[in-house]
Amino acid sequence: MDEAFTYYQRAMESTHPDVVIANLDACLVLDPPLQIAMFAYRNIAGAIWEKFSFAQRSGKTISNEEFWWAQRASECLRRVVAIFECLSESD
């Protein structure tokens, strides 16, 4: 848990999306507690959107590789919802 949290903290201290993504990925590989995992997945999705500026672009300008990244961001958000539901049930 300590090592996972260290990666999470490094990600939150960074302003570069690639560094955020890499550290959050390393955090999640270590199977952190659900609360940390939920925020890590949410922040990976945000970092992906920031990295590719999806909010400021039309779909016509997005490459196939970038679309793959957008799909991964969506998967991260699905995991956030699933974890949130799990945490809500345990309360």
C-alpha positions in Angstrom: 0.0 0.0 0.0 2.8 2.5 0.8 4.5 2.0 -2.5 1.1 2.3 -4.4 0.4 5.5 -2.5 3.9 6.9 -3.3 3.1 6.5 -7.0 -0.3 8.1 -6.5 1.4 11.1 -4.8 4.0 11.4 -7.5 1.2 11.5 -10.1 -0.7 14.2 -8.2 2.4 16.3 -7.9 3.1 16.2 -11.6 1.8 18.6 -14.2 2.8 16.4 -17.2 0.0 14.0 -18.4 2.5 11.3 -19.4 4.1 11.3 -15.9 0.6 11.3 -14.3 -0.5 8.3 -16.4 2.7 6.4 -15.8 2.6 6.9 -12.0 -1.1 6.1 -11.7 -0.6 3.0 -13.8 2.2 1.9 -11.5 0.0 2.6 -8.5 -2.9 0.5 -9.9 -0.6 -2.5 -10.8 0.2 -2.7 -7.0 -3.6 -3.2 -6.3 -4.1 -0.3 -3.9 -7.1 0.1 -1.5 -10.3 0.7 -3.4 -10.5 4.4 -2.5 -7.1 5.1 -4.0 -7.8 2.9 -7.0 -11.0 4.9 -7.6 -9.2 8.2 -7.6 -6.3 6.8 -9.6 -8.7 5.6 -12.4 -10.5 8.9 -12.4 -7.3 10.9 -12.7 -5.9 8.6 -15.4 -9.0 9.4 -17.5 -8.5 13.1 -16.8 -4.8 13.0 -17.8 -5.7 11.2 -21.0 -8.2 13.9 -21.9 -5.7 16.6 -21.0 -2.9 14.9 -23.0 -4.9 14.8 -26.2 -7.0 17.9 -25.6 -10.1 16.0 -26.5 -12.4 18.6 -25.0 -11.1 21.2 -27.5 -11.2 19.0 -30.6 -13.8 17.7 -33.0 -13.9 13.9 -33.7 -12.7 14.4 -37.2 -9.3 15.5 -35.9 -8.8 12.4 -33.7 -6.5 9.6 -35.0 -7.1 5.9 -34.6 -4.5 5.8 -31.9 -6.0 8.7 -30.1 -9.4 7.1 -30.3 -7.9 4.1 -28.6 -6.7 6.3 -25.7 -10.2 7.8 -25.5 -11.6 4.3 -25.1 -9.1 3.6 -22.3 -10.2 6.8 -20.6 -13.9 5.6 -20.8 -12.9 2.2 -19.4 -11.2 4.0 -16.5 -14.4 5.9 -15.7 -16.5 2.7 -15.9 -14.1 1.3 -13.2 -14.6 4.4 -11.1 -18.3 3.8 -11.1 -17.9 0.1 -10.3 -15.6 0.8 -7.4 -17.9 3.6 -6.1 -20.8 1.1 -6.2 -18.8 -1.4 -4.3 -17.7 1.1 -1.7 -21.3 2.3 -1.3 -22.6 -1.2 -0.7 -20.0 -1.7 2.0 -21.1 1.4 4.0 
